[in-house]
Amino acid sequence: MRIRGNVAVSACTALTGVALTLTGGAPSAVAEPAAGCGAWTKTVVASGYNMLEGLGFDGRGGLLLSDQSATGVGGAIRRLDAGGARSTVTEVDGPGAVLVAQDTAYFVSGLSVPHVLAGKTDGSIKSIDLDTGAIATVAANLRLPNGLAQLPGGDFVFTSDMGPDQRISLVRNGSYAGPFAGLTSTNGISYDPARRRLFVSTTFDPITTVAMYDVDRPGADPALFTLPGFGPLNGGDDLTVGPDGKVYLALSTGGKVVRLDPDTGASCTVADGLPLTTAVEFGAGPGWDPNALYATSYLGTVTKLTRE
């Protein structure tokens, strides 16, 4: 089962000083800088939404968007078709990541500052039947879920970068089943079926980190890739694994999208000048370019990033 999941053009430049650190006593090593991501163009394909937190292609010509209210109360899952038509799939409070798996789309709810301040644990994972439009609750009573991925056996894992517990959490048989791993300030998460690896990014840690977990070795230390720059000023957000096997990460505060090669640890900038970018996904389904990245932002925009 394949799982698919947040200005002037600038040439992509290599980020230097990327360190690949293997935990479990392995020495740190500095990876060679990437040759560069090449030149990508930026085209705004939609604007006027509220705060867009995540996205996922439904495979039927639609792009599903998690649209948060600026006040933190309310929100919705919106649908944008390739022709520009807009609709609302369902109203939901504090929607987060969107994940599409074959005929079902999943999304998380209960992600907002008011929920943090109130200490609420009323977050959830919900599903959308893409054939009928029916909405169902997969899991409830979760604390501030942000990113979402599904493991090969059907379990879900979600991240949180706010509140008292910011580790990766496991959901099994519709219920919270405890922490999945000890990484903190977690945000973006994506399962790569080709490698059988789970990739997770951090947001507020002093060093921006992408962790790679081997799902066949539960409890094993992950490989840790660190990116240059001060973590909170990068603001690592959602990520995706592209068809090329590279990891594409939105840096919200840094206003850019970077590409990480998990085989070498090298990274480069795909595009900058993208303020408050939250999530990225490659196009999928009728009308959407499978070779282009689509990025959401808290400014309510969807931007298409295309290799020149």
SERORO-938435 format. One record per atom (N, C-alpha, C): x, y, z. Coordinates in pm, whole numbers, padded with zeros to 5 digits, always signed. Example, Ala and Ser with C-alpha at 12.3 -4.5 7.8 and 13.67 -1.06 7.14 Angstrom:
residues 2
+01319-00569+00780/+01230-00450+00780/+01320-00330+00780/+01285-00225+00708/+01367-00106+00714/+01290+00003+00787/
end
This chain:
residues 308
+00085-00120+00000/+00000+00000+00000/+00088+00124+00000/+00069+00211-00097/+00148+00332-00106/+00082+00442-00023/+00161+00504+00063/+00112+00614+00148/+00164+00745+00090/+00074+00848+00067/+00119+00976+00013/+00098+01091+00114/+00111+01078+00181/+00093+01188+00292/-00013+01221+00356/+00244+02034+00403/+00255+02216+00412/+00334+02251+00349/+00715+03509-00542/+00841+03579-00514/+00936+03552-00627/+01037+03614-00634/+01131+03595-00744/+01192+03457-00736/+01221+03403-00851/+01280+03270-00856/+01424+03279-00809/+01466+03187-00724/+01605+03185-00680/+01665+03052-00716/+01789+03056-00765/+01858+02931-00794/+01887+02860-00664/+01878+02729-00669/+01900+02650-00548/+02048+02643-00518/+02082+02661-00392/+02222+02655-00350/+02239+02547-00248/+02358+02491-00243/+02384+02382-00148/+02397+02438-00008/+02339+02369+00087/+02358+02402+00228/+02484+02331+00274/+02572+02403+00335/+02698+02345+00378/+02694+02308+00524/+02788+02226+00560/+02803+02189+00701/+02698+02093+00750/+02638+02016+00663/+02538+01920+00706/+02608+01802+00771/+02566+01770+00892/+02630+01660+00963/+02536+01543+00971/+02587+01425+00947/+02512+01302+00965/+02564+01236+01090/+02476+01223+01192/+02516+01165+01318/+02440+01037+01340/+02509+00928+01362/+02445+00802+01393/+02453+00781+01542/+02336+00759+01603/+02334+00741+01746/+02382+00602+01781/+02383+00572+01910/+02427+00441+01953/+02577+00429+01954/+02649+00541+01972/+02793+00537+01986/+02868+00555+01856/+02800+00561+01742/+02869+00580+01616/+02922+00722+01608/+03042+00743+01550/+03099+00876+01542/+03023+00966+01447/+03031+01097+01471/+02970+01192+01381/+03055+01204+01255/+02991+01233+01144/+03062+01252+01019/+02998+01365+00944/+03079+01447+00880/+03029+01559+00801/+03013+01512+00658/+02891+01518+00608/+02864+01474+00472/+02911+01579+00373/+02943+01535+00253/+02980+01629+00148/+02858+01712+00109/+02878+01843+00080/+02765+01924+00037/+02705+01869-00092/+02575+01881-00105/+02510+01839-00229/+02550+01933-00341/+02547+01882-00464/+02584+01965-00578/+02480+02074-00602/+02368+02067-00540/+02263+02165-00558/+02137+02100-00607/+02025+02164-00581/+01895+02109-00621/+01858+02148-00762/+01942+02229-00829/+01902+02282-00958/+01806+02398-00939/+01763+02456-01049/+01673+02571-01043/+01528+02525-01044/+01448+02583-00956/+01305+02554-00948/+01229+02687-00962/+01118+02685-01032/+01033+02802-01040/+00920+02791-00938/+00870+02906-00896/+00763+02912-00798/+00640+02979-00860/+00527+02912-00849/+00402+02965-00903/+00292+02948-00799/+00229+03057-00758/+00117+03048-00665/-00006+03000-00742/-00059+02885-00702/-00175+02829-00772/-00305+02854-00698/-00296+02895-00571/-00417+02927-00495/-00379+03016-00378/-00469+03105-00341/-00447+03194-00227/-00583+03227-00166/-00581+03301-00054/-00706+03342+00007/-00761+03248+00110/-00690+03139+00138/-00731+03052+00248/-00688+03113+00381/-00726+03050+00489/-00677+03093+00620/-00536+03037+00640/-00507+02978+00752/-00375+02923+00778/-00373+02776+00734/-00300+02748+00628/-00295+02611+00576/-00184+02534+00646/-00221+02422+00707/-00128+02343+00788/-00077+02220+00714/-00156+02161+00627/-00114+02039+00560/-00190+02017+00431/-00146+01916+00355/-00209+01887+00227/-00190+01741+00190/-00279+01693+00103/-00269+01558+00052/-00354+01544-00073/-00303+01477-00175/-00376+01460-00301/-00466+01337-00292/-00592+01354-00331/-00688+01244-00315/-00686+01145-00430/-00604+01171-00534/-00593+01079-00646/-00710+01086-00741/-00803+01176-00716/-00923+01192-00797/-00932+01333-00854/-00817+01398-00862/-00813+01534-00916/-00823+01642-00812/-00826+01605-00685/-00841+01703-00578/-00720+01712-00488/-00700+01830-00433/-00598+01854-00331/-00671+01886-00202/-00651+01804-00098/-00713+01825+00032/-00622+01913+00116/-00681+02015+00178/-00605+02115+00254/-00662+02127+00395/-00575+02126+00495/-00621+02152+00632/-00609+02302+00657/-00722+02364+00676/-00736+02509+00684/-00772+02547+00827/-00678+02612+00896/-00699+02650+01035/-00745+02795+01046/-00829+02820+01145/-00871+02957+01175/-00756+03032+01242/-00743+03159+01210/-00638+03241+01272/-00659+03256+01422/-00783+03240+01469/-00809+03251+01613/-00778+03120+01686/-00754+03013+01609/-00728+02884+01671/-00853+02804+01700/-00970+02862+01676/-01097+02793+01698/-01166+02774+01563/-01200+02650+01532/-01263+02622+01405/-01161+02581+01300/-01208+02565+01179/-01125+02522+01068/-01200+02421+00983/-01132+02370+00880/-01199+02279+00789/-01097+02204+00704/-01141+02093+00648/-01068+02029+00540/-01131+02079+00411/-01053+02148+00331/-01100+02202+00204/-01051+02113+00090/-01119+02124-00023/-01076+02054-00144/-01058+02155-00256/-00944+02149-00321/-00914+02232-00437/-00893+02140-00555/-00974+02156-00663/-00951+02068-00777/-00853+02135-00873/-00805+02056-00968/-00699+02105-01057/-00745+02223-01142/-00875+02239-01158/-00927+02352-01233/-00948+02476-01151/-00925+02467-01020/-00937+02582-00933/-01065+02587-00851/-01158+02495-00873/-01283+02495-00796/-01256+02455-00652/-01326+02519-00558/-01304+02497-00416/-01432+02446-00349/-01412+02361-00250/-01526+02312-00173/-01477+02279-00033/-01571+02256+00058/-01539+02218+00195/-01582+02073+00215/-01487+01990+00260/-01516+01848+00284/-01584+01831+00418/-01528+01895+00523/-01586+01886+00656/-01529+01998+00742/-01611+02049+00833/-01566+02146+00932/-01498+02071+01047/-01387+02123+01096/-01314+02056+01203/-01230+02158+01278/-01216+02138+01407/-01140+02230+01491/-00991+02193+01488/-00907+02285+01443/-00763+02266+01447/-00712+02150+01365/-00740+02146+01233/-00689+02035+01153/-00538+02043+01134/-00475+01925+01127/-00331+01919+01106/-00300+01844+00978/-00212+01744+00987/-00165+01673+00869/-00278+01601+00797/-00261+01587+00667/-00351+01508+00582/-00270+01394+00522/-00324+01273+00526/-00255+01154+00477/-00352+01075+00390/-00312+01045+00267/-00398+00970+00176/-00341+00831+00155/-00425+00729+00174/-00386+00590+00152/-00495+00522+00070/-00468+00506-00059/-00562+00445-00152/-00697+00517-00149/-00802+00453-00102/-00936+00512-00110/-00978+00587+00016/-00883+00613+00104/-00914+00680+00230/-00816+00793+00255/-00869+00905+00302/-00784+01015+00348/-00799+01024+00500/-00688+01046+00567/-00687+01062+00712/-00639+01203+00745/-00689+01258+00855/-00640+01386+00902/-00650+01391+01054/-00570+01478+01113/-00575+01494+01258/-00646+01625+01292/-00702+01630+01412/-00772+01750+01459/-00728+01780+01601/-00766+01900+01649/-00733+01939+01786/-00597+02002+01800/-00545+02060+01690/-00413+02123+01691/-00432+02275+01688/-00423+02339+01802/-00437+02484+01808/-00381+02536+01940/-00347+02664+01942/-00294+02726+02064/-00397+02721+02178/-00528+02748+02153/-00624+02735+02262/-00626+02596+02324/-00606+02493+02243/-00600+02358+02297/-00478+02341+02387/-00367+02403+02348/-00246+02397+02431/-00270+02466+02564/-00323+02588+02559/-00343+02666+02681/-00442+02599+02775/-00540+02531+02720/-00641+02464+02802/-00599+02323+02843/-00486+02277+02792/-00440+02143+02826/-00532+02034+02777/-00596+02056+02663/-00695+01961+02614/-00630+01835+02556/-00700+01725+02569/-00660+01599+02508/-00774+01544+02425/-00833+01633+02345/-00948+01595+02264/-00914+01588+02116/-00783+01573+02086/-00744+01556+01947/-00788+01422+01893/-00785+01409+01760/-00833+01284+01700/-00766+01259+01566/-00779+01135+01520/-00751+01098+01383/-00885+01063+01320/-00916+01126+01209/-01042+01099+01140/-01014+01052+00999/-01111+00984+00941/-01096+00932+00805/-01206+00988+00715/-01173+00997+00587/-01269+01037+00485/-01271+00925+00381/-01386+00865+00360/-01402+00767+00253/-01409+00845+00122/-01308+00829+00038/-01299+00910-00083/-01402+00870-00187/-01465+00755-00170/-01571+00714-00262/-01706+00771-00222/-01733+00777-00092/-01865+00819-00044/-01864+00955+00026/-01746+00999+00071/-01738+01123+00148/-01768+01107+00296/-01795+00985+00340/-01828+00961+00481/-01709+00989+00571/-01735+01054+00685/-01633+01087+00784/-01648+00994+00903/-01537+00941+00951/-01539+00853+01068/-01422+00887+01159/-01436+00855+01288/-01329+00876+01385/-01248+00748+01399/-01119+00758+01374/-01028+00644+01385/-00975+00631+01527/-00942+00744+01589/-00892+00746+01726/-00926+00880+01788/-00957+00879+01918/-00996+01001+01989/-00911+01018+02114/-00931+01131+02182/-00864+01161+02309/-00712+01164+02296/-00665+01226+02188/-00522+01240+02163/-00478+01381+02201/-00351+01394+02239/-00300+01524+02281/-00226+01593+02165/-00289+01697+02109/-00229+01788+02013/-00158+01719+01897/-00226+01630+01825/-00160+01564+01711/-00131+01663+01600/-00015+01648+01538/+00030+01740+01434/+00056+01664+01304/+00171+01594+01297/+00201+01512+01180/+00141+01373+01195/+00124+01304+01081/+00059+01174+01083/+00120+01083+00978/+00146+00957+01016/+00192+00854+00922/+00130+00722+00961/+00126+00630+00865/+00074+00496+00891/+00185+00395+00866/+00202+00303+00960/+00305+00201+00951/+00254+00081+00870/+00344-00008+00826/+00303-00119+00739/+00193-00206+00797/+00191-00227+00927/+00089-00312+00987/-00045-00246+01009/-00055-00117+00977/-00181-00045+00994/-00185+00048+01113/-00087+00038+01205/-00082+00132+01318/-00052+00272+01265/-00095+00372+01343/-00064+00510+01311/+00039+00564+01410/+00118+00660+01365/+00206+00736+01453/+00180+00884+01426/+00178+00962+01534/+00159+01105+01517/+00262+01181+01598/+00286+01305+01557/+00385+01390+01622/+00316+01504+01695/+00392+01573+01779/+00343+01693+01846/+00463+01781+01882/+00455+01909+01848/+00562+02002+01886/+00513+02105+01987/+00396+02080+02046/+00343+02166+02151/+00293+02080+02266/+00281+02141+02384/+00229+02068+02498/+00334+01993+02575/+00294+01919+02677/+00389+01854+02768/+00457+01731+02710/+00399+01668+02611/+00459+01547+02553/+00477+01569+02404/+00602+01588+02362/+00629+01620+02222/+00702+01507+02152/+00682+01386+02201/+00742+01269+02137/+00650+01216+02026/+00701+01121+01949/+00619+01049+01852/+00531+00951+01930/+00404+00949+01898/+00309+00864+01970/+00253+00757+01878/+00222+00642+01936/+00168+00528+01862/+00018+00515+01887/-00057+00490+01782/-00200+00462+01792/-00225+00323+01734/-00283+00236+01816/-00308+00098+01774/-00453+00062+01807/-00522+00005+01710/-00662-00037+01729/-00749+00077+01782/-00724+00197+01732/-00809+00310+01765/-00780+00378+01896/-00671+00338+01965/-00641+00398+02095/-00493+00436+02105/-00468+00538+02186/-00329+00576+02215/-00259+00459+02282/-00141+00422+02230/-00069+00305+02281/+00067+00340+02338/+00088+00469+02369/+00214+00510+02430/+00311+00572+02332/+00427+00616+02382/+00526+00678+02294/+00588+00575+02199/+00611+00618+02077/+00677+00533+01977/+00828+00549+01982/+00874+00673+02007/+01017+00702+02014/+01036+00828+02096/+01161+00849+02141/+01188+00955+02237/+01226+01089+02179/+01236+01101+02047/+01266+01230+01987/+01162+01332+02029/+01203+01455+02059/+01109+01557+02106/+01097+01671+02005/+00998+01759+02029/+00967+01871+01940/+00942+01820+01799/+00865+01711+01788/+00846+01646+01659/+00733+01711+01579/+00748+01708+01448/+00649+01775+01363/+00621+01693+01237/+00703+01709+01133/+00680+01635+01011/+00711+01487+01027/+00633+01402+00961/+00657+01258+00969/+00607+01193+00840/+00685+01100+00787/+00648+01033+00663/+00712+00895+00660/+00634+00795+00620/+00685+00659+00607/+00726+00634+00462/+00847+00582+00444/+00900+00550+00312/+00892+00399+00292/+00795+00349+00214/+00781+00204+00198/+00897+00140+00124/+00966+00216+00039/+01079+00158-00035/+01194+00122+00059/+01223+00209+00154/+01331+00184+00250/+01281+00116+00377/+01150+00116+00398/+01090+00074+00525/+01150+00156+00640/+01151+00286+00619/+01203+00380+00717/+01099+00488+00744/+01099+00537+00866/+01011+00645+00908/+01096+00769+00930/+01062+00878+00861/+01137+01003+00873/+01057+01103+00958/+01126+01171+01051/+01061+01264+01143/+01148+01388+01157/+01085+01506+01157/+01159+01632+01172/+01129+01696+01307/+01221+01782+01351/+01201+01859+01474/+01182+02007+01440/+01113+02079+01532/+01080+02219+01506/+01158+02316+01595/+01149+02299+01727/+01200+02400+01819/+01331+02361+01887/+01384+02242+01861/+01513+02207+01917/+01621+02301+01864/+01730+02323+01938/+01835+02414+01892/+01893+02376+01757/+01894+02247+01725/+01945+02201+01596/+01831+02133+01522/+01806+02175+01398/+01704+02110+01317/+01750+01970+01280/+01668+01872+01314/+01705+01732+01296/+01599+01659+01216/+01644+01569+01129/+01557+01471+01065/+01605+01334+01112/+01516+01260+01178/+01549+01127+01228/+01494+01023+01133/+01571+00916+01113/+01529+00805+01028/+01523+00678+01112/+01400+00625+01129/+01377+00507+01211/+01357+00383+01123/+01418+00274+01163/+01399+00146+01098/+01279+00077+01162/+01168+00065+01088/+01046+00009+01148/+01058-00141+01175/+01158-00205+01118/+01179-00347+01143/+01267-00373+01265/+01314-00266+01328/+01397-00278+01449/+01340-00187+01557/+01226-00224+01613/+01165-00140+01717/+01261-00118+01833/+01272+00006+01877/+01359+00040+01988/+01501+00072+01948/+01539+00047+01823/+01674+00079+01779/+01691+00230+01765/+01812+00278+01790/+01840+00420+01774/+01826+00459+01627/+01774+00579+01601/+01760+00623+01462/+01891+00682+01410/+01900+00694+01280/+02003+00779+01220/+01952+00923+01227/+02040+01014+01265/+02002+01154+01282/+02078+01240+01182/+02004+01315+01103/+02061+01409+01007/+02037+01550+01060/+02140+01631+01070/+02123+01767+01121/+02147+01868+01010/+02064+01972+01010/+02072+02077+00909/+02132+02203+00967/+02201+02284+00888/+02259+02408+00938/+02153+02506+00985/+02195+02597+01072/+02106+02702+01118/+02048+02671+01254/+02002+02775+01320/+01942+02763+01453/+01802+02706+01439/+01772+02598+01510/+01647+02525+01493/+01522+02609+01491/+01495+02690+01594/+01372+02769+01594/+01363+02869+01479/+01478+02914+01428/+01477+03005+01314/+01462+02931+01181/+01486+02802+01183/+01452+02718+01067/+01304+02680+01072/+01261+02633+01190/+01121+02592+01206/+01086+02473+01119/+01158+02362+01137/+01128+02243+01059/+00982+02203+01074/+00913+02187+00963/+00769+02156+00967/+00746+02021+00899/+00646+02012+00816/+00611+01882+00758/+00713+01842+00651/+00717+01714+00622/+00810+01662+00522/+00744+01552+00442/+00807+01519+00329/+00759+01410+00245/+00879+01341+00183/+00861+01215+00144/+00962+01142+00070/+00920+01144-00076/+01007+01197-00162/+00974+01211-00302/+00993+01083-00380/+00949+01079-00505/+00968+00962-00590/+01115+00931-00616/+01202+01028-00591/+01346+01007-00606/+01411+00952-00481/+01331+00927-00377/+01385+00873-00252/+01445+00978-00161/+01442+01105-00201/+01494+01213-00117/+01383+01264-00025/+01425+01324+00086/+01331+01382+00182/+01321+01532+00156/+01200+01582+00143/+01175+01724+00120/+01108+01781+00245/+01170+01883+00302/+01129+01938+00431/+01096+02086+00418/+00980+02125+00470/+00942+02267+00476/+01002+02329+00601/+01073+02440+00584/+01124+02518+00696/+01036+02641+00708/+00944+02638+00803/+00841+02742+00811/+00900+02879+00845/+00973+02886+00957/+01031+03014+00997/+01138+03058+00898/+01213+02964+00846/+01318+02995+00749/+01265+03030+00612/+01139+02998+00584/+01080+03035+00456/+01141+02965+00337/+01166+02836+00350/+01226+02764+00238/+01187+02617+00242/+01219+02549+00133/+01206+02403+00124/+01344+02347+00095/+01385+02246+00171/+01515+02185+00150/+01498+02038+00115/+01600+01986+00048/+01602+01844+00011/+01717+01776+00082/+01690+01661+00142/+01790+01582+00213/+01805+01447+00145/+01930+01408+00121/+01958+01275+00066/+01991+01183+00183/+01904+01089+00218/+01930+01001+00333/+02047+00906+00311/+02090+00889+00187/+02203+00799+00160/+02337+00864+00192/+02343+00997+00181/+02470+01067+00203/+02463+01170+00315/+02344+01215+00352/+02329+01322+00450/+02341+01459+00389/+02368+01470+00257/+02383+01600+00192/+02247+01664+00169/+02243+01797+00173/+02118+01868+00150/+02140+01991+00065/+02031+02043+00011/+02036+02165-00068/+01901+02233-00058/+01897+02358-00106/+01774+02436-00102/+01699+02422-00233/+01575+02377-00226/+01490+02370-00344/+01441+02509-00380/+01390+02583-00282/+01339+02717-00305/+01335+02792-00173/+01362+02923-00180/+01347+03008-00062/+01248+03120-00095/+01239+03219-00006/+01138+03321-00027/+00997+03267-00017/+00979+03168+00071/+00848+03104+00091/+00809+03119+00238/+00772+03238+00281/+00747+03260+00425/+00637+03171+00480/+00665+03117+00599/+00568+03038+00676/+00515+02917+00598/+00604+02854+00519/+00568+02732+00449/+00554+02618+00549/+00447+02540+00536/+00414+02441+00638/+00427+02296+00592/+00402+02268+00465/+00400+02128+00420/+00426+02122+00270/+00478+02009+00225/+00505+01988+00083/+00466+01846+00044/+00417+01832-00078/+00386+01701-00135/+00403+01708-00286/+00444+01597-00347/+00447+01590-00492/+00306+01568-00545/+00281+01626-00662/+00149+01615-00721/+00111+01471-00749/-00019+01441-00742/-00070+01307-00768/-00214+01317-00814/-00250+01240-00913/-00388+01240-00961/-00407+01330-01081/-00521+01321-01147/-00548+01399-01268/-00533+01549-01246/-00457+01612-01335/-00442+01756-01333/-00331+01811-01247/-00264+01725-01172/-00157+01770-01083/-00024+01710-01130/+00078+01793-01141/+00207+01753-01195/+00281+01662-01096/+00307+01536-01131/+00375+01445-01038/+00522+01478-01017/+00577+01564-01103/+00717+01604-01090/+00734+01735-01015/+00624+01795-00974/+00628+01923-00904/+00593+01905-00757/+00653+01989-00674/+00619+01996-00533/+00512+02103-00514/+00415+02075-00428/+00314+02174-00394/+00329+02205-00245/+00337+02332-00213/+00364+02376-00076/+00251+02462-00022/+00211+02436+00103/+00113+02519+00171/+00182+02617+00263/+00108+02719+00307/+00168+02816+00399/+00061+02870+00494/+00109+02927+00605/+00019+02995+00698/-00036+03124+00640/+00014+03167+00526/-00039+03285+00459/-00159+03249+00371/-00197+03120+00372/-00315+03079+00297/-00291+03053+00150/-00166+03022+00114/-00132+03001-00025/-00093+02855-00052/-00112+02815-00178/-00058+02691-00231/+00035+02728-00344/+00161+02689-00334/+00263+02725-00433/+00317+02600-00501/+00327+02605-00631/+00382+02496-00710/+00530+02522-00735/+00612+02423-00703/+00756+02432-00724/+00793+02334-00835/+00848+02388-00945/+00874+02307-01065/+01021+02317-01103/+01082+02203-01129/+01220+02202-01178/+01226+02267-01316/+01325+02354-01336/+01341+02417-01467/+01412+02323-01564/
end
